[in-house]
Structures are given as C-alpha cells and as structure tokens.
Amino acid sequence: MAAVAQDGSMSSMEIAELRSLIAVAAFAGVGRAAAALHLSQPTVSAHLRRLEGTLGLPLVERRGRSIAFTVAGESLVRDAHRIVALHD
C-alpha cells in the first residue's frame, strides 16, 4: 500500500492520507471530514486520490456530494485504523 522508509516507518504524508480516509468514513463526507481535520476539502480529496493511485483501486464511489466506500475502501478503512493506532 504505502511506501515504507528503510527504517520501517511511514511518512507523515501517508499517515495524513490514512487519517483523511478514516475521517471521511467517520463523518460520511469529504467536507465534514475536512472541517474535522482542519484541512481544506481539496486537500482531503487529494489524499483520497493519492491513496487510490497508490493502490490502483477505487476506494470510494463519488455521487455528487455524497460518497460510498467500495469493498476495497471499507477494507482499507479498517486497516487504516490499526495502522494509525500503531503509528501514534
């Protein structure tokens, strides 16, 4: 999934992307997630696109202002919770 440094750590950008993914799931939308994270909506959207690009899979289905997680997205949200908890 995300690139891991030689020392086995993940970059803060990758953790930020996972935090955005978790927030989008928790708040059921990019706008609300962005507000909760004190980030702009375009930043959170970019985080999602980067994760999708890294994995080569769609994580969400965008339907106007609403989104629905794909099976891969739901799986990554579960994994992201564990990864972020271990990182913290």
C-alpha positions in Angstrom: 0.0 0.0 0.0 2.0 3.0 1.2 5.7 3.3 0.8 7.7 2.4 3.9 11.0 4.0 4.7 14.2 1.9 5.2 13.7 2.2 9.0 10.3 0.7 8.6 8.4 3.9 9.3 5.7 5.5 7.2 5.9 9.1 6.1 3.8 11.7 7.8 2.1 12.4 4.5 0.9 8.8 4.2 -0.4 8.9 7.8 -2.2 12.1 6.9 -3.8 10.4 3.9 -5.0 7.5 6.1 -6.3 9.9 8.7 -8.3 11.7 6.0 -9.7 8.3 4.8 -10.7 7.5 8.4 -12.4 10.9 8.8 -14.3 10.6 5.5 -15.7 7.3 6.7 -16.5 8.6 10.2 -18.1 11.8 9.0 -19.7 10.4 5.9 -18.3 13.0 3.6 -15.3 14.9 2.4 -16.5 18.3 3.5 -17.3 17.3 7.1 -14.0 15.3 7.3 -12.0 18.3 6.1 -13.7 20.5 8.7 -13.0 18.0 11.5 -9.3 17.7 10.4 -8.9 21.4 9.9 -7.9 20.9 6.3 -9.4 22.1 3.1 -11.8 19.9 1.2 -9.5 19.8 -1.9 -6.7 18.5 0.4 -8.8 15.7 1.8 -10.0 14.8 -1.8 -6.3 14.8 -2.9 -5.4 12.4 -0.1 -8.1 10.0 -1.3 -6.9 10.3 -4.9 -3.3 9.6 -3.8 -4.4 6.5 -1.9 -6.4 5.3 -4.9 -3.4 5.9 -7.1 -1.0 4.1 -4.8 -3.3 1.1 -4.6 -4.6 1.2 -8.2 -8.1 0.7 -6.9 -11.1 3.0 -6.4 -11.8 3.4 -2.7 -14.9 5.5 -2.9 -17.7 6.0 -5.4 -18.4 9.7 -5.8 -22.1 10.5 -6.2 -22.3 14.3 -6.4 -21.8 15.5 -2.8 -22.1 12.0 -1.3 -19.7 9.1 -1.4 -19.9 5.4 -0.8 -17.0 3.2 0.0 -16.1 0.3 -2.3 -15.2 -3.0 -0.8 -11.5 -2.1 -1.1 -12.2 1.2 0.6 -14.1 -0.4 3.5 -11.2 -2.8 4.0 -8.6 0.0 3.9 -10.6 2.0 6.5 -10.4 -1.0 8.9 -6.7 -1.4 8.2 -6.1 2.4 8.5 -7.5 2.4 12.0 -4.9 -0.2 13.0 -2.0 1.5 11.2 -2.7 4.9 12.6 -3.1 3.5 16.1 0.2 1.7 15.8 1.8 4.9 14.5 0.5 7.0 17.3 
